[in-house]
Amino acid sequence: MSADPEPTSAVIVDDHVAVAAGVRYWCEQAVPPVRLVDAAGALADVWTGPGADADVVVLDLELVPGNPEFGELRRLVDSGRRVVVYSQHVDNATAIKCIELGALAYLTKREGAEHLVPAIRAAAEGLPYTGPSLSGALAADDTSTRPQLSPREMQVLRAWFASSSKELVAAKLNITVKTVDTYITRVRVKYANVGRPARTKSELVGRALDDGLLTLAELNSAAAPTPRERRRS
Amino acid sequence: MSGDAAEELARSQLLRGLRIATLLVAAVIALALGGSHLVRSLDVHDHVLVQVTSFVMLGAVLAGEAALLVLRRPWGRLRRPAIAVVLAASVLSSVTLPDGQTSTTVDWMFGAANFVGLVVLLDRPLRIVGAFLATHELIAVLNLVLLHDVTRDALLRLATGSVNVIGVPLCVAVGASAVRGIHAAALASRQEIERVRTREAVAAEAHRRRQHRFAEIAATSVPLLEGLADGSLPPDRPDVQRRCAVEAARMRRLFAESDTVENPLLHELRHCADLADRKGVVVEFDARGHWPTPPLAVRRELTDAALTALATAASWARVTVVGDADLVSVSVVADCGDVEVHDPASADVRVETFATDDMMWIEARWQPARQGTPSRR
């Protein structure tokens, strides 16, 4: 999809040296490779120096144990950075909160190169990436502010979570892999359209409308499920 | 428990009988006999009012015992004052005796206060009764030595009188003490019997539960074990190895079922997955959402297909649970061969399988019967 000769670049903020080294290895092995800047756990390096120019920020949510960096995530998203959250947290609430704050992807550290590299590539283009664990979190989301999802969308989310293989999901549900992706992206667009506005989220919604992934009417019905919701935004 | 209560009741009824009998004896001896001696010797006494007062004091203590008997209460905190009253009456009556009348029928108190004191102290240990009787005797001795002429006659009267005054109440006290001892022993042995019965009941229940659980694996595990034992199922055959793996997982699940955990479904699935993990199969395990705890039978059906797939997986398996109040779905994707899936017995559970060339995907879904919990969607 990308026509530019410049390789995708990403900056990783993670205080675990082994994680940073592992991600660097995955990025170098990727075809085409991803250029990785290691901010070595220092958030300042994301804003200045080579890290400031990186297309994607790979953020460890818990640089200080027990204190997730939601504020930093919000600042990054508000200044238009494309963020992939890479976290050891596996609970639903954290995953959904990151998505609501405008992260383009949320991956748990159990998910390896097969999800992180595609997530970085998608984020570099301003597209969301939904890994199986985030898919499960969205399928099990029972907060009152969740957007309305169609039964088919729920089915795809569950199947992607269960199998972690889009080919299997497609084969089981008798659809193409592209359609599987479409359903998942539609869910993400619906999520992007609720909650607080963020630059990457509005870009995402605009893009989904441009591509005809969703119609304005669908978006409105998905975005206004409850009166409480309106008060919140 | 009820045995203890019945025993206590019987014990208190028996001791109550003893109390009533002692009270009657004391009333006859102290009030009737002592009273008649007092009345007949009124003209001999120098201090009639004091004698009558001490008689009333004894009468009051016996009336107190009668009242407590009706109320079915022990003396408790009133015991010391009551004994003080009895001893005071004994002292009052003794020191106001006319000269040379110690241990005669005029000294009515000598043979009366001892029984009244016994009534008050009947349920106390023997040494307390002994101490009281000794005090009573000491009053009589001191009275004789200090206030009267110590004659040979007086000493003889004291000696012969003391045999009755101390001996009879002491005999009654010994009898009461023996009865109490027997009942304490009976109570202890009854409690021991109860304990043994409880232990037996617990053991029987544990055995019954084990039998029940054994029956659950007997249908599948026992033929396999018998086959292994008689050689009809050689362990080097792949299908036999498969059956062994499945049975081992089934047993692990059975053991996990009796654990008290917050989320039994996940707990049991983890045990199923653990076995695959030990075989070197890479198991990914993930669960999302909150769901009501399924009943044991449903949990078995939800985990059964997963168990088989996990036990026979070659190198990789992904186990996931996703659920909410309306639907719980357990999925296993694994590189196992064809897995035969039994139709679930419960109408609420559905099992679907999907196979590709190298992967098997088994999904078991449970839709809890409507219990009035409104769906959020």
HADDOCK unambig.tbl for C-alpha pairs under 7 A between the chains (distance, minus, plus):
assign (segid A and resid 136 and name CA) (segid B and resid 288 and name CA) 5.82 0.50 0.50
assign (segid A and resid 136 and name CA) (segid B and resid 322 and name CA) 6.77 0.50 0.50
assign (segid A and resid 137 and name CA) (segid B and resid 288 and name CA) 5.91 0.50 0.50
assign (segid A and resid 140 and name CA) (segid B and resid 288 and name CA) 5.87 0.50 0.50
assign (segid A and resid 140 and name CA) (segid B and resid 289 and name CA) 4.59 0.50 0.50
assign (segid A and resid 140 and name CA) (segid B and resid 322 and name CA) 6.52 0.50 0.50
assign (segid A and resid 140 and name CA) (segid B and resid 323 and name CA) 6.34 0.50 0.50
assign (segid A and resid 140 and name CA) (segid B and resid 324 and name CA) 6.53 0.50 0.50
assign (segid A and resid 141 and name CA) (segid B and resid 289 and name CA) 6.92 0.50 0.50
assign (segid A and resid 162 and name CA) (segid B and resid 320 and name CA) 5.45 0.50 0.50
assign (segid A and resid 162 and name CA) (segid B and resid 331 and name CA) 5.86 0.50 0.50
assign (segid A and resid 163 and name CA) (segid B and resid 318 and name CA) 6.94 0.50 0.50
assign (segid A and resid 163 and name CA) (segid B and resid 333 and name CA) 5.95 0.50 0.50
assign (segid A and resid 172 and name CA) (segid B and resid 354 and name CA) 6.69 0.50 0.50
